[in-house]
Amino acid sequence: QVQLVESGGGLVQAGGSLRLSCAASARTFNKYTMGWFRQAPGKEREFVAAISWSGASTTYADSVKGRFTISRDNAKNTVYLQMNSLKPEDTAVYYCATRGVSQNILLTTPANYAYWGQGTQVTVSS
């Protein structure tokens, strides 16, 4: 069982920045690929970014590439999402997730992730 707790969301003006954090309870966190997803009202949950267990490999949705950066600190069992140049269309609930198995594959489909946090709201005003 893996528990994930996101934090760092809030209200920010367009062009601003936020850093989201996701703390994981798993003792083997350093063996898990981690992902960030988001869901806006009335829309399906969509992939944002993923990072391999070592942090050496990352992948991003085209909509956030060049603006968002995913990183992790395995000593702290925490994954981060640095969001810069925020746009109103980035407004959503942001979730971190993991498949919870020792696997170094970057997955981008929500169905491939077994464990999810409760989400943190990000609102970008124009």
Stockholm file with secondary structure:
# STOCKHOLM 1.0

chainA/1-126         QVQLVESGGGLVQAGGSLRLSCAASARTFNKYTMGWFRQAPGKEREFVAAISWSGASTTYADSVKGRFTISRDNAKNTVYLQMNSLKPEDTAVYYCATRGVSQNILLTTPANYAYWGQGTQVTVSS
#=GR chainA/1-126 SS CCCEEEECCEEEETTCCEEEEEEECCTTGGGBCEEEEEECTTSCCEEEEEECTTSSCEEECTTTTTTEEEEEEGGGTEEEEEECSCCGGGCEEEEEEECCSSBCCCCCCGGGCCEECCCEEEEEEC
#=GC SS_cons         CCCEEEECCEEEETTCCEEEEEEECCTTGGGBCEEEEEECTTSCCEEEEEECTTSSCEEECTTTTTTEEEEEEGGGTEEEEEECSCCGGGCEEEEEEECCSSBCCCCCCGGGCCEECCCEEEEEEC
//
